[in-house]
Amino acid sequence: MPDSYAVLNDKFDQLYETKVFVYQRKSDSISAFSYPNRSGNYIITNIQPGNYSVCAFLDKNMNGYVDTEDKFGYVESVTINAGMVTENINLELLSPQETGITIEEYLTKVLP
């Protein structure tokens, strides 16, 4: 299956709290979480071909859920092709105050 690679643009000391996943609204499904390495790179494997949003959040309280105090980021409309590697999907993690939208708006309106 294709893999997705990228670099997260956030503080490196917080990478261990960051979770990356792909989301597909059509099937309302997410992948298993991936965790960036010390360089900020991540790999997501076993993704079926299709269109996805690549999402990440800084899980401040480490509960596995996107909460109001968590920073988040996403890239919409990433196409995963069979047998191909999708690279350079860069995410910037921002707080709800920095983006001007709430977590609820992010999850219900922003993601395709």
For each residue, the residues with C-beta under 8 A, 3 or more apart:
1: 45 46 47 48
2: 47 49 80 81 82 83 84 85 86
3: 43 44 45 47 85 86
4: 22 42 43 44 47 54 78 80 85 86 87 89
5: 41 42 43 85 86 87 88 89
6: 20 41 42 54 87 88 89 90 91
7: 39 40 41 88 90
8: 15 18 20 36 40 42 56 73 90 91 92 93
9: 40 90 91 92 93
10: 14 15 18 40 58 71 92 93
11: 14 15
12: 15 38 40
13:
14: 10 11 17 18 58
15: 8 10 11 12 18 35 36 37 38 40
16: 35
17: 14 58 59 60 62
18: 8 10 14 15 35 36 56 57 58 59 93
19: 33 34 35 56 57 59 64
20: 6 8 33 34 35 36 42 44 54 55 56 91
21: 30 31 32 33 34 44 54 55 56
22: 4 30 31 44 47 52 53 54 55 78 80
23: 29 30 31 52 53 54 55 74 111
24: 27 28 29 30 50 51 52 53
25: 28 53 111 112
26: 50 51
27: 24
28: 24 25
29: 23 24
30: 21 22 23 24 55
31: 21 22 23 34 44 46 47
32: 21 44
33: 19 20 21 64
34: 19 20 21 31 42 43 44
35: 15 16 18 19 20 42
36: 8 15 18 20 39 40 41 42
37: 15 40 41 42
38: 12 15
39: 7 36
40: 7 8 9 10 12 15 36 37
41: 5 6 7 36 37
42: 4 5 6 8 20 34 35 36 37
43: 3 4 5 34
44: 3 4 20 21 22 31 32 34 47 54
45: 1 3
46: 1 31
47: 1 2 3 4 22 31 44 50 52 80
48: 1 80
49: 2 80 81 82
50: 24 26 47 79 80
51: 24 26 77 78 79 80 112
52: 22 23 24 47 78 79 80
53: 22 23 24 25 74 75 76 77 78 111 112
54: 4 6 20 21 22 23 44 74 75 78 89 91
55: 20 21 22 23 30 72 73 74 91 111
56: 8 18 19 20 21 72 73 74 91 93
57: 18 19 66 70 71 72 73 93
58: 10 14 17 18 70 71 72 93
59: 17 18 19 62 63 64 65 66 67 70
60: 17 67 69 70 71
61: 67 69
62: 17 59
63: 59 67
64: 19 33 59
65: 59
66: 57 59 70 72 103 106 107
67: 59 60 61 63 70 103
68: 96 102 103
69: 60 61 95
70: 57 58 59 60 66 67 103
71: 10 57 58 60 93 94 95 98
72: 55 56 57 58 66 93 94 96 99 103 106
73: 8 55 56 57 91 92 93 94
74: 23 53 54 55 56 91 106 110 111
75: 53 54 78 89 90 91
76: 53 110 111 112
77: 51 53 112
78: 4 22 51 52 53 54 75 86 89
79: 50 51 52 86
80: 2 4 22 47 48 49 50 51 52 84 86
81: 2 49 84 86
82: 2 49
83: 2
84: 2 80 81
85: 2 3 4 5
86: 2 3 4 5 78 79 80 81 89
87: 4 5 6
88: 5 6 7
89: 4 5 6 54 75 78 86
90: 6 7 8 9 75
91: 6 8 9 20 54 55 56 73 74 75
92: 8 9 10 73
93: 8 9 10 18 56 57 58 71 72 73
94: 71 72 73 98 99
95: 69 71 98 99
96: 68 72 99 100 101 102 103 106
97: 100
98: 71 94 95
99: 72 94 95 96 106
100: 96 97
101: 96 105 106 109 110
102: 68 96 105 106
103: 66 67 68 70 72 96 106 107
104: 107 108
105: 101 102 108 109 110
106: 66 72 74 96 99 101 102 103 109 110 111
107: 66 103 104 110 111
108: 104 105 111
109: 101 105 106
110: 74 76 101 105 106 107
111: 23 25 53 55 74 76 106 107 108
112: 25 51 53 76 77
